[in-house]
Structure formats: C-alpha cells, structure tokens
Amino acid sequence: MHGLILLQLQKYVSRIGGPFAWQMIHDDAGLPLHSYSQARVYSDEGTKGLVRAAARAFSQSDDEFQENFGAYLFPQLLSMYQHAIDPNWDSLDLLQHTASVIHAAVRAQLPGVSPPSLDVERFNSNEAIVRYRSSRMMCPLFVGILKGMSVALGESLQVSETACCRRGSPCCVFSLKAKASVRPAQSEPVRSPPSIARATVESLSSLCGLFANEGWLPTVGQPHLYHSVDPSAGSVLLANDQIRGGITGFAISPEFGSIGNLVVSPEYRGAGNGKRLFERCLDELSSRLAANALLSLDSPPELIQFFMRYSFFPCVQFLRVKMNAPLDMNVRYDVQDANELPQTEVVAFDTLARGYSREKYINSILNNEATDCIAMVNGSEIVGLCTMAPTRRGYRIRDLISRSSQDASSLLNECIRRCRPDPVFMDLYSGNRWARETMSAFGMVEIAKVSRLYQRRTPDLQHDWIYGMSVFG
C-alpha cells in the first residue's frame, strides 16, 4: 500500500477519533506505532489490519469504514494531483483519465507501487461502466472515493455494483450514472441560539422525560438520585424558557466522574448544541475532579466517533436486555436488603469489584426510597450486590456484581421475582466472560448495544465480578 494512503488514514482516524486513536488502533491490530512516509510502499496486510481495527474502534463494519474513509480520501487526493487534472473534467472524465494521468504519475514517483486497475467503458456523457481490479479487494474504499468525488465535483453520481471480486467475479463492475446536482435554496427559520443553564432537581425531571422519549430508561426518583450524588449534576439547553436538551454529569468522588445521557430535541440538532452541552459538562467536571481522575461515559455506536475526539476510548460493550420470568432455583446464601447491612461493608464490596470508590453513590442508593438494593451474604461476608428501580416500562437493574456466576443468577432471579409481573431491563456487561452464559437461562431479549468509554485511562475492574453496570460506574 502506498504510504500516502496510510498517512491519510492516520489523519482521518485522528480527525474523527482524537489524538490517541491512531495509537489505539495500532495496539488493537497488534502492530507497533509507525511513522509512515509517502515515499515508501507498505504491507497490504498491515494496512488491512489497521482498517479492521479502526472499524472496530468506531463500531462500524469493515465495508462501512472503508466507504467513509474513501469519501474523506478523494478531496485530499484531488488537491494533491490538481496540477494533472483538467478543470473541465466531470466525474466520468476524471475516472476515464485516472489510469493514464494520476496512476501514471503515482508509478513515476514511487516505483513498485500497485494502484488498482480501472477500465472505464463510456456509453455517453452521463453513463459508464467501471471494471475495478485489485489484489487487495478493498472495493468499498473505491465506492467511498466515488461518493467523495460526487460531493467534491458537485454532481449526483448513482453507483450500482453488478459484480464483485469478493463474490468470485474476476473484477468488480460498477454501473455509473452522473448528472449535475441542482440544490434548491433553503430558507432556515431565524432562531435565537438557546442558552445553557445549570440543572435543578425540577429541570432534571423534565430532562429525564426527554431521555425516556429517546428510548432510554431513566428510573423513578433518578433526578433526586442525580442531585444527591452531585448537586451540580447536569446542564439543560433552554430556548424560550423551554428545555430543549441537556446532559448529566457527576463527580461521584474526586477520583471518579461519570457523564450520563446527552440529548437535544430534534429541531435543535445540527447546530452544535450537543457539542456545546458536552464541552460545558467537561469544563464543569474538570473543576470538581482531581487532575488524574477517572471519567466514564456510555455511548450508542453512532456517537463513539464524536466522543473519541475528546480522548474517550471504548473499553467494554453492554447489551441492553429484557427479561420477564424468574426461574425455579436454589439459593446458596442469604438474600437481604442491603440497607440493613453496615454501609461501610456495602461500599467496600463495591469498591473491591471496581477498583475505585463510589461511596457517595452507594450511600445515596441505600437511602433512596425509589431504589431497591439487595445483597447476598455468606455468614457475615457480602458475596453479591444488586440495585434496581422502576421505570416507565418496567424495572431496571442498575448494578449487578457477584463473586460467582451462580450467585449472580440467584441475585438476578430474586430481582425478577420482586418485580413481577413487570419486565426487567439490564445493561449486561460483555467484559465478563460468564455473563452471557449465566443470563441466557433467563430468556434475555437484546434491545440495544451500548459502549462504555473512559477518558485517557481505564479502571482496574474485576471483570468476572461485574454482570450489570450503570451510568454511575
């Protein structure tokens, strides 16, 4: 692979993932961090390994990532080879001359490089067939380049793949139809930019309503829990005295903070309001946390790229699952209400499982009337802990930690039994290798995927103890 492509890949990854993303995907690909040069040719397998690692980091398929990178790549290549391109060429003209002009220049600059072979059969000014051949079989990258070309040249380029080398054809065949884009002028309503204000308990209640409308599962009493954990636990977006979005963020201790949900009403999206809310939250948390504090957030796959710009990196993935019926099973140890136990012992068990203290949160949970916290006890020793609270759609388990899968199953069973006939939701922690096996017996139904991201560093979690996690850690 031409070093130029790897340099552009590095720029693209850093642009969407932040300054540490390039190092991260090298680590994931099992490759040492490299200083690439456009005057060298590099291993195709190494390049494809980096592409696969980047796709995983950004929760995209390999094909999707290649297409997105290709769309980014074309304008960069266009600016580099502008001197060799006739300004009167349209997209099909440019494709027709790629081999004789651009690829010829590439080979002259770097002997040994092997760009793809393009055979363009032109039918008329607007239609053509392109036969694409490459031993790398990275045809989605070419599709992305075509999309980037369409945008850069201001044309509408319809692309249809009729054959693919990855499905056994000798080459990929693309049918192209081009026409100049005509974009009607659009008038946007004049709107004053919304303001951002510190959230109160009352505004947090309204914000939780927005969270619920987006399909999240805020629990009953959650605004008061937010406020008891951190009185400065969020910000709201205000327009005409109406809440149009917001974010929650908590300094659970000086050493640990967590950013909760971020939401903006549909009519206020696309104007940078989510970015303003997020950066405001980061600024406020930085004033309440120690310099080396651990900071986490949960993200759906489509927002991971945004958060990576701020040096948050995916650590583990959750599966949001739904369960209904308890099982008929024996319980080895006593199950008790955790608020009947010494709070210091409950906090100590939680800290041992996570590697950091959530004392303020645990104490708030134990004193929150809307939340049940149950513990499994062997004699005087806590061996499991589970917290749960009602939502609009049923009950939600916030945390489930246990020293063994058998005890985790017993705790979960007790939660479901207490919640009947309502369904129970939980964010199943995929970092625990036993979690899926333990929970499958309960007839889980997966309803969403969520990734846990940490800023700059990750905690020393007891992965085999953690079955379900919440936004509070």
N, C-alpha and C positions, 0 to 999 in steps of 0.2 A: 504494500500500500504506500502511495506517495505520502511523504512526510507532511506535505501541505494539508492533506485531509486530516491527519492526526492533530495538527496544530489547530485547525478549525474545530475539530471535535472537542479539543481542550477548551477553546473559547466558548463553545456552545454549552458544554457541561457546566463551566464556571458561571456563565451568564444566567442559567436557569436554576443552578443548584448552590451558588455561593462559592467562596474561595476554597473551601475544604473538600468540595465534591470530587474534584479530579483525583486527589489522593485516595478518597474513599473508594472510588470505583476501581482504582488500581489494586487496592487491598482486596476487594471482593473478587477481582479477576485473578488474583494470585500473581500479580506482576509487579516488579519494582517500579517506583516512580521514575519517569524518564523525561529527559529534555529532548524533545523531538525537533528535527531540522527539516526544512522543506528541500534541502539538498540531498536527502537520503531516502532510500526505499526501506520499508519496514515489513515485518511479517504480517501476512494476511490473517493468520490465525490469532495472533496477538491483538490485532485491530478488532476482529470479530468478538474476541473475549471481552474487550473494553466496551464494545457496543452492547453486548448482552448484560454486562454488569451495570451499565448506565440505565438500560431499560428496567432492570430490577429495582434500582435505586429510585427511579421516578414512577414506579408502579405502572409501567407500560409494557405492552408486548414488544418483542424484538422488531416486528414489522412496523408497529406504530412509532417507535422511537426512531427507526431509520427514516421513515417518511418525514417526521418532524425535523430531524437533523438535515435532511435533504432540502427541505423548504428554506431552512436557515442558510444552508451552504450556497445555494445558487447566487444570491446577491453578492456574496463575498467573492465567488469566482468571477462574476461579471465585472466587478471593479478591478480585479487583477489582470484580466485579459481584455479590458476595454479597448486597448490600442489595436487589437487584432480583429475587432468586430465592426462591421459596417453599421452605422447608426440607423440605417433604413431597414435593417433586417427585422422581420417579425419572428415569433417563436419558432415557426416551422422552418424559416430560412436559417435561423441560428442552429437548429438541430441538423439541418442538411449540411451545414459547413463545419460542424463540430469536429469531425474526424480529420478533415483536410486542413483546418486552421488551428483550432485550440489543441487537439490531441497531438498534432504535429509539433506545435510549439512546446508542449509538455515533454515529448520524447527528445527534442533537441536540447532542452535544458537539463534533463536527467535521464541519461541512457539507462536502460534496464527497467524503467517503469512500464507498467502494462495497463493503461486505461481501458475501459470497456470498449467493445466493438459496437458501433452504431451503423446500421444500414437503414437509410431513410428512403422510402418509396413515396413520392409525392403524386397525388392524384389531381389536385387543383390547388388554388391559392389557400384553401381553408382545410383541406383534408390530406392526411398522410398515414402511412403505417411505418412504425419503427421496429426493427428487429434488434434486440439488445442481447449481446453475448458477453459473459464474464465468468471466469472460473470461480470468482468469489460468491456468485449467486446472491448478491445484495441488491436484487431488483427493487425492493421497497425504497431503497435510497434513491434510485433513479426516479421512481414515482414522485418522491418528495421534491426532487430537483425540478421535475416538470411543474409541480404545483408552485414552487418558488418562482419559476420562470413566468408562469401565468400572471402572478401578482406583480412581479418586477416590471414586466413589459406592458401591463395594463390590458391584458387580453383574457378572454374566457376560453380556457383550454379544457375540453372534455376528453378524458382519458379512459379508455376501456381496454383491459388486458384480456386478450383472446387466447394466449398460450403462455406457459411459464416453464422455465428450465427446472424449477424445483418440483414440478409435477411430471418430469420425464421428457419434456419437449427439448429439442436441440437448442432453442433460444426462446427468449421472452418476446412476445409480439404484442405491441400496443397500437390500438387504433386511436388516432388523434383528430379532433375537430376543433378548429380555432375560429374565434371571431372577436372583434374589438369589444371591450366591455363598455357599456353605457351606464353610468351610475347616476340615477336621478338625485338632484339636490334634495336634501332632507332638512327640514327646519325643526330644530330641537326647542322645546319649551324653555323659556328663561326661568331659571330656578336658583334661588339663593343657596349657596353651599351650606349644608347642615353643620351644626356645631357639635362638639363633643363635650360631655359633662360627666362628672363623677357619678357613679350609680348609687342610688339609695336602696333600701330594702324594697320600697314600693316599686321603683323603676326596675329592679331585678326581677320582680314578679311579672311585670309586663314583658321583660326580655325573655324570661323562661317561656312565655306564651309564644314568642317568635321562634324559639328553639323547637318547641313542640310542633309548630306548623311546618318546620323543615324536616320533620320525621325523627328528631332526636327525642330522648326520653327523660326530660327533667322530672325529678321526683317531687312529691308533695313536701312542702317545707324546705325545698332546696334554697330559695332566696335567703331564708334565715340562717341556714347552714353556711352558705357563702359568707354572709355578713359576720357570723360568729367566728369563723376561721380567720377572716381578714376583713376588717371594716372598710378597707379600700379595694374591695374585691371586683371591680369592674368599671366599665365606662359605657355610656349609651350615646347613640347618634340621634340628635334632635333636629327636627325640621318642623317649623310652625308649631312648636311645643308638643309635637307628637314623636314618640320613639320609633325610629326607622331602622334601628340596628343596634348592635352593641357587642361587647366582648367581656368575658370574665377572666380574671387572673388573680392568683392568690400567692401571698408569701406565707406558706404553711409553717415555715421556720426560717431563720436567717440563712440556713444552708440549703433549703429546698423550696422551690416555687413551681407553680403549675398554671398553665394557660388553658382555660376551658374552651367553650364554644365561641365562635365568631360568626355573626350573621348580619347581613344587610338586606333590607327589603328590596324586592326585585326592581322597583322603579328608581332606586338609588345605586344600583350596581353599575360597574363600568366607568365610574367617575373617580376612582381612587379612594373611596370611603373605607373599604375594608383595609386597605394599606394604612390609612391614617389611624384607624382604630387599633390595628395591630402594633404599629410603632409607638402609639401613645401608651399602650399596655406594657410594652417592653421598657419604655423610659420610666414608667412609674414603678415597675417591679425592680428595676436596677437600683432605685433609691432605697428599697426596703430589703434587698437581699445582699448577702456578702459577695465579695468580688468573685470568688470561686464557687458560688452556689450552683447547685444542680437545678436545671429548669427544663420542664417537660411540657409537651402538648400532644393532643390526639388529632389526627387529620384523616379525612377521607382521601382516597388515592388521587383525586383530581387536584388537590391543593398542596400536595407534597412539594412540588417544584417551587411554589411560592414560598413556603416556609424554609426551604433549603437555602434561599438567598440570605437568610438571617442566621446561617450556620446551625440550623436544626437538621439532624440526620435521623432517618428511620432506624429504630432499634429492633422492635418486635411488631408483630401484627396481631390484632384481635379479630375474632369472628363474633359479630353480634348475633346471638342465638336466642331462640324462643323455645320454652318447654311448658308442658301442661300438667302431666300426671306424675305423682310420686311412685316409687317402687316399693315392693314388699321386701324389706331388707333388715338385717340385724345391725345394731349399732354397738360398737365395741366399748365406747366410753360415754360418760355423762354429757348430755347437751344442756347447757344452761344459758340464761340471759346474761350477756357479758356485763351489763351494768350492775350485776350482783357480785362481780369479782373486783378485786383491787384494780383501780385504773392503771396503776404503775405496771402491773403484770400484763395487762392487755397491751399497753403501749410497748413494753419490752418485747413481747412476742411479735408484734407488727414490725418493730424496728429490726429485729433479727432477720425477718424474711426479706426486708427491702434494702437494708444497708444504710438507711437514713431514717431520721425520726420524723413522725407525723403526730407528735404528742397533742398539738393544738387541735388537729382534725379529729383524732380518736376521742379526745375528751368532749368535743362538740357533738360527735356522733352518739356517744353514750348518754348525753344529756338532751338529745333531740327527740321530742315525743313522736315525730313522724317516722323515725327510723328505728328498725329492729336490729339489734346486734346480738348474735348468738355465738357462743363459744363451745368447743368440745374440750372436755377436761379429763385427764387421766390422773386420778388422785387429786393432787394439788397443782398439776402441771397442765398448762394450756397447750393443746396439740392442734387446734384449728380455730379459725375465726371467720365469721361471715356477717356482712351488713347488707340490709335491704330496706327498700322504702317503696310506697305506692307511687304510680304514675297515672296518667290519663288512660293508659292502655293495659294496665296490669301492674305487676310488681317488678322492680328492677334490683338485681343484686349488684351492689357497688363493688364489694371486695369479697374474695373467697381465697383464703390461704390455709394451707394444711401441710403437715409433715408427711402425709401419705395419701395416695390416691383413694384408698379405702375410706379414710376419714373424710376426705373431700366429698366423696359420694354420699356419705352419711349426712354431712352438713347440708349439702345441696338438697338431699331428699327431705330433710326437716324444713328447709325454706319453702320448698314446693308444697309440702303438706300444710304449712301455716297459711300459705297464700291461696289455697283452693277456694273457689273454682277459677280464680283469675290466672291468666298466663304469667309466666316468669321470664324476664329477659336478663341476659348477662353478656358482658364482653369477655369471651373465652380467650384466655392468654395462650397464644400458639407457641410461645417460648418454652412452655412446659411440655416435654415430650409425651407425658402421660395424659394431658388434659383431654385431647380428642378421644382417646380410648375410654377414659373414665366417663366422659359426658355422653358418649354415643348411646349408652344404655338408656338415657333419658329421652330419646327421640328428639334430639335437637333439630331445629329448623334454622338454617343460616339466613339472616335477613340483610346483613351488610358486612363490609370489611372496613376496619379502622386501623391505622398505623400509629404507634407510639413513637414520637420523635423526642430526642434530647438535644440540648444545645451544647455543642463542643465536646462533651464527655458523657459517658453513660454510667449508671449506678452499678454497684456490685450486687445484683439481685440473686436471691436463692431461687433460681428458675423452677426447680422441682417442687417448690412450696406454693407457687402462685398459680392459681387456676382462673381467677377473675380479677380484673383491675378496674379502677375508676379514674376519673379525671383528677382526683385528689392524690394520685400517686400510684 
